[in-house]
Amino acid sequence: MPHVRSVEAIDATRSRWVSAGPLRSRVHWEAEIIDDLPGRRIAWRSVDDSAMFNAGSVQFERVPEGGTRLDVELLYDLPEVTLGVAIARLVGFDPAQAGRADLEAFRNVLESRKNPHNPRLMA
């Protein structure tokens, strides 16, 4: 995912994320898993003191043709009155477009069944 710089597991349900922002800036937040049905669904949301609210879920569904269909839902809310948001708008950085690009890159890895960092590993 081109805009995600790092993800660090804090414990079994919390993680710390860093994503690229406009003009080489970084956006940091912590997320917690709020629903986990192994092999069926995982859902998360940012913790209360995060710089931006975000939440999402992924549903996994086996398909008759073989493989698994993923349905991804992402929600985010950028604070309206921050300097970072103003700069992002001025330079044309669109978080929604960045998110779509990240999801497209993730989909390409899954569909190719290869890991771009190590072609010998299967995704």
N, C-alpha and C positions, 0 to 999 in steps of 0.2 A: 504494500500500500504506500504509494509514493509520498504522501503527506505525513504519514505516521513515522515519527522519528524514533520513538521507543515506547515499550510497554513493560512495566515492571510489576511482578506479582508481589503484593504486600502480604497477603495471607490467602486462605482458600476462597474468599469471596470478594476481596478488594484488590484493585490494581491502580497503578499510577501511569498516566498516559502523557506523552509529549507529541504535539503535532506542529507542523510547519504553519506559519502565519504569513502575513504580508511582509515584504521587505526583510526577509530572513529572520523574522521574529518567531517566537515559539509560544504555543498555547499549552498550558499545563492543567490537568485535572485529575481527580481521583474518581474511580467508578466502583460501584458495588453490584454484585450479582443479586438480583431480587427474585429470580425464579429460575430453577434449573431442573428440567426433566430430561435426564440423560438420553441422548439419541432422538429427542423430540423437540425440545425448546430450551432456549436460554434467553434471559432478559436481564438488563442492567440499567442503572441510572447513575448519574454523577452524584457525589455526596454534597451535602448542603453548602459547604464552604468552597466549592469549586469556582473557578473564574467564569465558567459558562455552564449552563444547564444542558445536559444531553442525556438521552435515554434511548434504548433500542431493544430489539429482540430479533432472534433468528429462529425460524421454525424449520424443522427438518422433516421431509416427507419422502419416503421411498416411492419410486415411480415404477410402473410395470415394465418399462423398457430396460430397467436396470439403472442403478445409480440413485442419487438423492437430489431432490429439488429443495432449494433453500429459498425461503421467503424472508427478506430482511426489511425491518422497519426501523428507521432512524428519526429521532426528533432532537432538535437543538434550539436553543434560544440565546442569542448573543445579547449582552447588555447593551442598551441603546446609547448610553452616554459615556462610553469609555473612549479614551484616545486611540486605543488599538482598533476599535470598530470604525472610528472616523478615518483613520489611516487606511484601513482595509478598503473602505468604500472609495477613497480618493484614488488609490492605485488600481482599482478594479479587481481586487481579490474577492472572489465569491466563495464563501464556505460551502454552499450547496454544490457548486461545481467541483470543488476540491473533494467533497465527499463522494460524488458520483465517480470521479476519476479513481479514487481509492477502491470503491466497490468494483469498478470495472477491472482494475488490475487484480484484485482478489479473485474475481470470477475467472479471469484468464488463467491464473495459476491453478485453480481448482479444475477447470476444464482441460487444461493441458496435462494435469496430473504430475507436474514437475515443480520442483522448488527452484525459483530463479537464483537463489544464492548457492545452491549445490545441486546441479542437474542429476546427480546419482540418487538423490532422495526423492521419494514419492510424497506428494502432498497429502 
